[in-house]
Amino acid sequence: MYTPEEVVETYEMLSLQHLNIRTITVGINLLNCLDKDLSKMKSRIYSKIVDTAFKLNESVKEIKTKYGVEIVNKRVAVTPIAILLEPFAEGDAYEAGLELAAVLDKAAEKSGIDYIGGYSALVHKGFTKGDLALVESIPKALSTTKRVCSCVNIASTRSGINVNAALKMGEVIKETAKLTSEHNGVGCAKLVTFANAPEDNPFMPGAFHGLGEPEISINIGISGPAVIKAIVERSQGIDLRQLADLVKRTAFKVTRVGELLGKEIAKLMNVQFSTVDLSLAPTPKQGESVANILEAMGLERCGAHGTTAALMLLTDAVKKGGSMATTFVGGLSGAFIPVSEDAGMVDAVKVGALSLEKLEAMTAVCSAGLDMIAVPGDTPVESIAGIILDEAAICVVNDKPGGVRIIPVPQAKVGDYVEFGGLLGGTVVMAVNRFSSEKFVRRGGQIPASIQSFRG
């Protein structure tokens, strides 16, 4: 039996606070498509993605009709494509990668899939020839496709940080921005440099189907910033301990919705349900902002002193509530702080409350890292690599996933406002430290993994 209060609360979450499923991402293993004959491999990949996506589309339609919950994005994540390039000679692997990127894009378009992730490589201890070919092809691949997303993992808590890979990614990011300069370097919005990349992340551009995953899996990314914000706004007059409990209870309810729908879709598709990502995912819409939640806690602006502590409370409460609601927690799980995709974050940058350095501090207690950061187009490669290394260090020491999605906007200067469109939103170009990182990052090599015992 449901109480009248519970019925009203559910109606408010779905109709007034826009609770939705941000993404349903189906993971697809492509290893059985591997073939030295590129044309055969392309055909197998295309068929497998389209067939699986067709089942996903039919299942989503049925679920939306049954429950009335909006499902914003349908996405596909595939086996890291770098692995599929290994059979090819060094001179051929680059072109093979571009052809596979085109096939992924074509399959996603045919299937009505919003984004397809997995144009990826895992290089935290070094490059194979397939890895190197894929990484070098990223700028062209992302500038010639619409739906393909890419991530490269350069660090892990167990292996440390691949400095050569960080520098390489700085070059790749600059080239990607250059090739998509007509659209403010938007190709970089489809590229993330990761540390401790999770194998079951449903959110783009970091999604790929890990080698530890089943043949096909369903991963759910929930939303709900407006739901949490409404709870916080109604909780004035209580202390932070009580507030954390309220957020935790609300996160529990939101996560239950995600798990219910994920299991139903997996059942309809006759595949394995994998995980629910508990992350609060903001959008450019007013009211769907993580920054506004922090401000509702009592901060004048996101970025004021106390912001990192407030974000820690929010992230921890969401994780605790979500973990109570589902056994299958995965992905990043916490709170996203993508600048351009969060209207409150953009406002905070505009008034000078939020800097790149403050965002870096905040990533120590959230899940996604430095996300959708616009910087001047003339930012040196070495500075971008240094930013990547700093974020990787935070992730490695804290044994958490996180990444850097940074856009050196061609021709843009600090303070310029740039638009990326759609859910990517728009933002203000942020200042980068003017002092050089060049001699440090060009030392290359590997930063060893930090010791995980001896904690005082």
Residue pairs with C-beta under 8 A, 6 or more apart in sequence:
9 253
12 230
13 19
13 224
13 227
13 253
13 254
14 68
14 69
17 224
17 226
17 227
17 229
17 230
17 287
18 70
18 223
18 226
18 285
18 287
18 288
19 69
19 223
19 224
19 226
19 227
19 254
19 257
20 69
20 70
20 71
20 72
20 223
21 69
21 70
21 71
21 72
21 220
21 221
21 222
21 223
21 257
21 258
21 261
22 72
22 73
22 203
22 221
22 222
22 223
22 281
23 71
23 72
23 73
23 74
23 75
23 114
23 202
23 203
23 204
23 220
23 221
24 56
24 60
24 71
24 73
24 74
24 75
24 202
24 218
24 219
24 220
24 221
24 261
24 262
24 265
25 75
25 76
25 77
25 117
25 202
25 203
25 207
25 218
25 219
25 220
25 221
26 52
26 53
26 56
26 74
26 75
26 76
26 77
26 216
26 217
26 218
26 219
26 269
26 271
27 76
27 77
27 78
27 200
27 207
27 209
27 210
27 213
27 216
27 217
27 218
27 219
27 274
28 48
28 49
28 52
28 76
28 77
28 78
28 79
28 209
28 216
29 78
29 79
29 209
29 213
29 214
29 215
29 216
30 45
30 48
30 78
30 79
30 81
30 84
30 118
30 209
31 79
31 83
31 84
32 44
33 41
33 44
33 45
33 48
33 84
34 41
34 83
34 84
34 87
35 41
35 44
35 87
36 87
36 88
38 88
38 96
38 99
41 84
41 100
42 99
42 100
42 103
45 78
45 100
45 103
45 104
45 107
46 103
46 106
46 107
49 76
49 78
49 104
49 107
49 108
49 111
49 116
50 107
50 110
50 111
52 76
52 216
52 269
53 74
53 76
53 107
53 108
53 111
53 112
53 113
54 111
55 268
55 269
56 74
56 76
56 111
56 265
56 269
57 74
57 111
57 112
58 268
59 264
59 265
59 268
59 269
60 71
60 74
60 265
62 268
63 69
63 71
63 261
63 264
63 265
63 268
64 70
64 71
66 264
67 260
67 261
69 257
69 261
71 261
72 223
73 114
73 115
74 112
74 113
74 114
75 113
75 114
75 115
75 116
75 117
75 202
75 204
75 207
76 107
76 108
76 111
76 113
76 115
76 116
76 117
76 118
77 116
77 117
77 118
77 201
77 202
77 207
77 208
77 209
77 219
78 104
78 116
78 117
78 118
78 208
78 209
79 118
79 208
79 209
79 211
80 118
80 120
80 121
80 122
80 208
80 209
81 97
81 100
81 101
81 104
81 118
81 119
81 120
81 121
81 134
82 97
82 120
82 121
82 122
82 128
82 130
82 131
82 133
82 134
82 135
83 130
84 100
84 130
85 93
85 96
85 97
85 100
85 129
85 130
85 133
85 134
86 93
86 128
86 129
86 130
88 96
88 130
88 133
90 129
90 133
93 129
93 130
93 133
93 134
94 133
94 136
94 137
96 133
97 119
97 133
97 134
97 137
97 141
98 137
98 140
98 141
98 144
100 119
101 119
101 137
101 141
101 144
101 145
101 148
102 144
102 145
104 116
104 118
104 119
104 145
104 147
104 148
105 116
105 145
105 146
105 147
105 148
107 113
107 116
108 114
108 115
108 116
108 147
108 148
109 146
109 147
113 147
114 147
115 147
115 148
115 149
115 190
115 204
115 205
116 147
116 148
116 149
117 149
117 150
117 151
117 204
117 205
117 206
117 207
117 208
118 149
118 207
118 208
118 209
119 134
119 138
119 141
119 142
119 148
119 149
119 150
120 134
120 150
120 151
120 152
120 153
120 208
121 127
121 130
121 131
121 134
121 135
121 152
121 153
122 131
122 152
122 153
122 197
123 131
123 135
123 152
123 153
123 154
123 162
123 165
124 153
124 154
124 155
124 156
124 159
124 160
124 161
124 162
124 165
124 195
125 159
125 162
125 446
126 162
127 135
127 164
127 165
135 152
135 165
135 168
135 169
135 172
136 172
138 150
138 152
138 172
138 176
138 191
139 172
139 175
139 176
139 178
139 179
139 187
140 179
141 148
141 150
142 148
142 150
142 176
142 179
142 180
142 187
142 188
142 190
142 191
143 176
143 179
143 180
143 187
148 190
149 190
149 191
149 204
149 205
149 206
149 207
150 190
150 191
150 192
150 205
151 191
151 192
151 193
151 194
151 197
151 205
151 206
151 207
151 208
151 403
152 165
152 169
152 172
152 192
152 193
152 194
153 194
153 195
153 196
153 197
154 161
154 162
154 165
154 166
154 169
154 193
154 194
154 195
154 388
154 392
155 161
155 162
155 194
155 195
155 196
155 392
155 395
155 396
156 195
156 196
156 396
156 449
157 196
157 395
157 396
157 399
157 449
157 450
157 452
158 449
159 446
159 449
160 396
160 446
160 447
160 448
160 449
160 450
161 195
161 389
161 392
161 393
161 396
161 446
161 447
162 446
163 385
163 389
163 441
163 443
163 444
163 445
163 446
163 447
164 444
164 445
166 193
166 385
166 388
166 389
166 392
166 441
167 381
167 382
167 385
167 441
167 442
167 444
169 193
169 384
169 385
169 388
170 381
170 382
170 383
170 384
170 385
170 388
170 441
171 381
172 191
173 188
173 191
173 193
173 384
173 406
173 408
174 381
174 384
174 408
176 185
176 187
176 188
176 191
177 185
177 187
177 188
177 377
177 407
177 408
177 409
177 410
178 185
178 410
179 187
180 186
180 187
180 188
181 410
181 411
183 420
183 421
184 374
184 407
184 409
184 410
184 412
184 418
184 419
184 420
185 377
185 407
185 408
185 409
185 410
186 407
186 420
186 421
186 424
188 405
188 406
188 407
188 408
189 205
189 372
189 405
189 407
189 420
189 424
190 204
190 205
191 205
191 405
192 205
192 206
192 369
192 371
192 403
192 404
192 405
193 388
193 392
193 403
193 404
193 405
194 206
194 401
194 402
194 403
195 369
195 391
195 392
195 395
195 396
195 401
195 402
195 403
196 395
196 396
196 399
196 400
196 401
196 402
197 206
197 208
197 401
197 403
198 206
198 210
198 330
198 331
198 332
198 401
199 208
199 209
199 210
199 211
199 212
199 213
200 210
200 213
200 217
200 219
200 274
200 275
200 330
200 331
201 207
201 208
201 219
201 277
201 330
201 331
201 332
201 401
202 219
202 220
202 221
202 275
202 277
202 331
203 221
203 277
203 279
203 281
203 331
203 332
203 336
203 368
205 405
206 332
206 403
207 219
209 217
213 274
214 271
214 272
214 274
215 271
215 272
216 269
216 271
216 272
217 266
217 271
217 272
217 273
217 274
218 262
218 265
218 266
218 269
218 271
218 272
218 273
218 274
219 262
219 274
219 275
219 276
219 277
219 330
219 331
220 258
220 259
220 261
220 262
220 275
220 276
220 277
221 258
221 277
221 279
221 281
221 331
222 254
222 255
222 257
222 258
222 276
222 277
222 278
222 279
222 281
223 254
223 280
223 281
223 283
223 288
224 250
224 251
224 254
224 280
225 280
225 281
225 282
225 283
225 287
225 288
225 289
225 290
225 292
225 293
226 287
226 288
227 250
227 254
228 247
228 250
228 251
228 254
228 280
228 293
228 314
228 318
229 287
229 289
229 292
229 293
229 296
231 246
231 247
231 250
232 243
232 246
232 247
232 293
232 296
232 297
233 296
235 242
235 243
235 246
238 246
240 297
240 313
243 297
243 313
244 313
244 316
244 317
245 317
247 313
247 314
247 317
247 318
247 321
248 317
248 318
248 320
248 321
248 324
249 321
250 321
251 278
251 317
251 318
251 319
251 320
251 321
251 322
251 325
252 321
252 322
252 324
252 325
253 325
254 321
254 322
255 276
255 278
255 321
255 322
255 325
255 326
256 325
256 326
258 276
258 326
259 276
259 325
259 326
259 328
262 273
262 276
263 273
265 273
266 272
266 273
267 273
273 328
274 328
274 330
275 328
275 329
275 330
275 331
276 322
276 326
276 328
276 329
276 330
276 331
277 329
277 330
277 331
277 332
277 333
278 318
278 319
278 322
278 323
278 329
278 331
278 333
278 334
279 318
279 331
279 332
279 333
279 334
279 335
279 336
279 367
279 368
280 290
280 293
280 314
280 318
280 334
280 335
280 336
281 336
282 288
282 289
282 290
282 291
282 336
282 338
282 341
282 342
282 343
282 344
282 345
283 341
283 342
283 423
283 425
284 340
284 341
284 342
284 343
284 346
284 423
284 424
284 425
284 426
285 343
286 343
288 343
289 342
289 343
289 344
289 345
290 311
290 314
290 335
290 336
290 337
290 342
290 344
290 345
291 302
291 337
291 342
291 343
291 344
291 345
291 347
291 348
292 302
292 343
292 344
293 314
294 302
294 307
294 310
294 311
294 314
294 344
295 301
295 302
295 344
297 310
297 313
297 314
298 306
298 310
299 306
299 307
299 310
300 353
301 347
301 348
301 351
301 353
301 354
302 344
302 345
302 348
302 353
302 354
303 348
303 353
303 354
303 355
303 358
304 353
307 358
307 362
308 358
308 361
308 362
308 364
308 365
311 335
311 337
311 362
311 365
311 366
312 365
314 335
315 334
315 335
315 365
315 366
315 367
318 333
318 334
318 335
319 329
319 333
319 334
322 329
322 333
323 329
332 367
332 368
332 401
332 402
333 367
334 366
334 367
334 368
335 366
335 367
335 368
336 342
336 366
336 367
336 368
336 371
337 345
337 359
337 362
337 363
337 366
337 368
337 371
338 345
338 368
338 371
338 372
338 405
339 345
339 346
339 349
339 354
339 359
339 371
339 372
339 373
339 374
339 427
339 430
340 346
340 372
340 374
340 420
340 424
340 425
340 426
340 427
341 371
341 372
341 423
341 424
341 425
342 425
343 425
345 354
345 427
346 425
346 426
346 427
346 428
348 354
349 427
349 428
349 430
350 428
355 430
355 431
356 370
356 373
356 375
356 387
356 430
356 431
356 432
356 433
357 433
359 370
359 373
360 370
360 390
360 391
360 394
363 369
363 370
363 391
363 394
363 402
364 394
364 398
367 400
367 401
367 402
368 402
368 403
369 391
369 395
369 401
369 402
369 403
369 404
369 405
370 387
370 391
370 402
370 403
370 404
370 405
370 406
371 403
371 404
371 405
372 405
372 407
372 424
372 425
372 427
373 404
373 405
373 406
373 407
373 430
374 406
374 407
374 409
374 412
374 418
374 427
374 428
374 429
374 430
375 384
375 406
375 407
375 408
375 409
375 429
375 430
375 431
375 432
376 408
376 409
376 412
376 413
376 414
376 429
376 431
376 432
377 408
377 409
377 410
377 411
377 412
378 408
379 408
379 432
380 436
380 437
380 438
382 436
382 437
382 438
382 441
382 442
383 432
383 433
383 436
383 437
384 406
384 408
385 437
385 441
386 437
386 440
386 441
387 404
387 406
387 432
388 404
388 406
389 441
389 447
391 402
391 403
391 404
392 402
393 447
394 400
394 402
395 401
395 402
396 449
396 450
397 450
399 452
407 420
409 416
409 418
409 429
412 418
412 429
413 429
414 429
414 430
414 431
415 428
415 429
416 428
416 429
417 426
417 427
417 428
417 429
418 426
418 427
418 428
418 429
419 425
419 426
420 426
420 427
